[in-house]
């Protein structure tokens, strides 16, 4: 995600939402939303190692797992 925001997003836009390998960008709809949000907000980036007991990262992981499970269960 971090490289996508910092390094790749502008290139994808310039290439018509294609990767360097000329394939469609995966999750283009989500990247477009992030692009709009970064125009409205000042962003700073801080990489955090996953599953390393970082409280906010662990919370996000739990939320993502719960959302996936709800989707699978059809809720």
Residue pairs with C-beta under 8 A, 6 or more apart in sequence:
2 45
2 47
4 31
4 34
5 34
5 38
5 43
5 45
6 45
8 19
9 31
9 34
9 35
9 38
11 20
12 18
12 19
12 25
12 31
13 35
17 24
17 25
17 28
17 31
18 24
18 25
19 25
25 31
48 54
48 56
48 57
50 57
50 61
51 57
51 58
51 61
